[in-house]
Amino acid sequence: MTETSGDDDTARALLREREPVFLIDRKGRGYLRTLRPGGRMTVRGAAVACDAVIGRPEGSTVETAAGERLLVLRPTYAQLIPRLPRQAQPIYPKDVGPLLLWGDIGPGDHVVEIGTGPAALTLALLRAVGPTGRLVSYEVREDFAVMARDNVARYHGPAANWTLRVADAFHGIAERGVDRMVVDLAEPWQLLDHIAAALRPGGVLTAFVPTVLQVKEHVDALRAHEHFDAVEALETLLRFWHVSERSVRPEHRMVAHTGFLVVARRVADALPTGSELTPSDPFGTEKLDARRAAGSTHDDEGGDPPEDLEDD
């Protein structure tokens, strides 16, 4: 490593004015604050001068006016989202991770997001597509759009590759040739014709819905639609553990169910109306190979994918 790159690494570690920071106390409790020149950050009634933090390296410790020591870090995405200023419930980090992976969202992708809310998912999508990708977000409520803009500006920074449309996607989606589509609305199945027109062949549609009834309604609509196939539904459960010198146990509190992800692919050739990815006899023993070829590529018994799905 050259001396110049080392200097750059050191500079990146320095905390800058107007940056968000995450303060952690001795009990592991976290507090999201912003470094404002000349300002003060208050933690449980005790103040810390922002100027005493600005310019110090990330990972430093500071003392409040009450003598309590705090660790100062930049917030990770997982630390930021539960504390994000919002008027609507965000998609939690435990769901965003699988959404980005199963939705296959990466650098350079052209992505459309329907339902922006406080921009929790928007922040993750901007990071995923990178500066070479494009993100268009649809939000019907002006107040939600204002908050989304503020949160992106504060916690992501300038995003020239992001377009926020204050518009109702149920009236149409303007984009065409889209690589990936993400929907966070109560009735995503009502948008399938608009989504099919916007997505390119092979494109991935991912919907986040909170209830089993919505999963059923949406999956049925996808399977009945001539332009969607390879449908999968999943749920993510995340449990933290308490680990100390004399105790190792699950945490007492857990954010268990938050919602479901339903993923589908936009097909190039129109399918017969009413075709099903999963046959009506999913537990039967006949035509096992055909069922595996038509159904999910994931082995329910936890092993490797069926061999007949691998390349010859």
N, C-alpha and C positions, 0 to 999 in steps of 0.2 A: 504494500500500500504506500502510495506517495505521500509526502508531507502535506501536499495540497488537499488530497482526499481526506486525510486525518483532520485537517482544519475544518473541512466541510462537515465532517461527522460531528465534530465538537459544536459547530455553529447550529446544527440541526437540533441538538439537545437543549439549547438555550430557550427558555420560556420568553415569549414575546407579549407585548401589550395587546390587549383585546382578545387574547386567546382564551378558550375555555380550559379550566384546570379541574382536576378531581382531587379533593383533599380527603385523606384517610386518617381517621383517629386511631388511638391505641386499641380500641375494641373492633376495628375493622369496618366501622361505619363510614360511608362515603358521602361527600357533599360536592355538588357541581357548582362551580363559581366561574366568574369571568374576570380576567386581569385588566382592570381599568386604571390608567395612569392617575395617580393622586387619589385613588379610591381605596376603600377598605372592603375586605371580605369578612363576613361575620359567620362564626360557627358556634351555635348554641349560646349566643349572646356575647361571645368573646371575639374581638376583632384581630385581623391580620392586615397590615398595610400591603397593598398590591405592589407598591414600589420596592418592597423588601423581597418580592418574589420575582418580579420582572428582571430578566437578564441572568437568573440563576439556572443551572442545568436541571432538567427534568429528573425527578428522583431525589430532589433535595428535601430536607425537613426544615420546617419553620415553627416558631412558637407563637401562640396567640397571646393576647394581653393578659390572659389568665394563667399563662405558663404551660399550656398544653401543647405537646408537640404533634405536628401534622405532617404526613408524607404528601408531597405535591407531585402529581403526575398529570400528563395529558389523558383525558378519558378515552378508554377503548370504546368501540361501538357498543359492546354489551353493557358497559357502565353508563353510556350516554342515553340510550333509548328509554329506559324506564324513568329517567329524570327529564326527558325532553319536554319543553313547554308545549302544551297541547290542549285541545278542546275535544278531541276524539281519541278513542283507544287505539294505540299503535299496534302494529304487528310486532310481537316480541322477538328478541334476538334468536331464541331457540327455534323459531319458525322461519326466520329470515335465512339462516344458514342452509337448511334443507331446500328452501325455495330457490336460492341461488344455484345450488348444485343440481337438484332435480329439474329446475327450469333451464339449466345449462346456459347461464348468463355470464359472459366474460368480456374481455377487452375487445373493442371494435364493434360490438353488437349494436344494432339499432333496436331499441326497446321502447315499447309503449306501456305506460302504467295507467290503469284506470282506477281512480279513487286514491287521492294523495294524502288526505288527512293532515297530520302534523309533519309529514315528510320523513317519518322514520324509515320506511322502505326506500324512499327516494334517495336518502343519503347512502344506503347500501348499494343501490343500483348505480349511482354515479361513481362510486368507488370501483364497482365491478366492471363497468364498461370502459372506464379510463378515459383519457383525453381523446382517444381515437374513436370512441363510440358515441352514440347519440341516445338521449332519453327524452321522450315526450310524455308529460303527465297531464291527465285530465282530472279536473276537480270542479264539481258543479257549484260548490259553495264558495262565495267570495271570501268569507271570513277564514275558512280553512286554507284557501289559496294564499291569503296574506300571511298567515302563520307559517305555511310551508316555505314561502319565499324567505321569511325572516330566519327560520331554522337552517335552511340551506346556506344562506349568507353567513350565519354565525358559526355553524359547525362544519361546513364544507369549504366555503370560500367561493370565489368566482367560478361560475359554471357556464361557460359559453356554449357548451354542447347540450344544455338542458332547456327545454321549452315547456312552460307551464300554461296550459290552456284552461281558462275558466269557461267550461262548456260541459254540456250533458252528452256523454258518450252514447246514450240510448238514441240520440238523434243522428248519430253517425260518427265514424272515425275517419279523419281526413288522410291519415298516413297509408302508404302502400309499400309492399315489399319488406314489411317489418320482420325482423328475425325472431323476436321474443315478445310475448305479451303477458302482463301480470294484471290480474283483476282482484280488487279488494272491495267488492260490493255484495249486497245481500242476495241478488238474483243474477249471477253471471250468465246463466243460461239464456236470459233475455237478450244478450249481446252477441250470440254466436254467429248470426249472419253478418253483422258488422265486423266481428273479429276475423271470420273466414275471408272477408274481402281485404282486410288489412294485412294479414299474415302471409308470408311467402310459403310455398310448398316446403314441407319439412320443418316449418317454424314451430316453436313450443308455446303452448298456452298453459299458464299456471294460475289457478284461482285459489284464493284463501276464503274459506267459509267457516262460520263458527259452530254449526249444528249438523247432526247426522241427517236430518230431513233435507237440508240444503245440499249435502253431499249426494244423496239419492236423486234429488231433482236434477242436479247438474250433470251427474254421470249418465242418467237416463237420456237427457237431452243431447249430450255429446255422442252417445252411441246411436241415437236416432238421426243425427246430422250426417249428411253425405260427405262433409269435408273434414271430419275428425276421427281419429282412431288412436290406438295405443294408449288407452286411458288407464291411469293409476290414481289411487287415493291413499293418503297416508296421514298419520298423526305422529307428532314428536313429543315425547315425555322427557323431561330433564330434571334430575334430582342431584342437588349438591350434597356434599358430605362434610361433616364437622370432624376435623382431625386435630387432636391436641396430644400432649404428652401421655395422658392417661385415659383418653377416650377417643374412639373411632366409631362414628355412628352417622346415619343419615340426618340431615338437617330436619328440624321439627316442621318447618314450613316449606311448602313446595308449590310452585306455579305449575299445576298439572295440565289440565285441558285448557287450551286457548283457542284452538281451531284446527281445521283440516286443510291439507293441500290436495288439490285435484289437478293432475297434469295430463295433457293430451297433446297430440301432434296433428298439425295441419297436413292433410294428404293431398297429393297432386291430382289424383284421379278420383272422381266422385264415386262414393261407395253406394251400394244398394241401400235405400232408405230402410231403417230399422235393423241393420246389421249389428251384431253384438260382438264385442271383444271377448266377453266371457260367455260360454254357452249356458243354456238353461239348466244343464245337469252338471254343475261344477264339481260335485263330489262323486260322480260316477267313475267307473274304472275303465270304460271303453273309450277308444280314441284318445288315449292319453297324450300321444305325440302331437296330435292336432290341437288339443287344448293348450298345451304348453307353447306351441308356436303362435297361437292366437292370443294368449293371455299375457300376464305380466312376465317380465324377464327375471323376476326375483323368485328364488326358491323359498317357499313357505317353511321348509324344514331347516332353513338356516345354512344350507350348504352352498356349493357353487351353482351357478346357473346351469340349466340342463345342457348336456353336451351337444344336443342337436341344434342349439342356438349359436354355437361357436362356428368360426370360419372353417371351411374345409381345408 
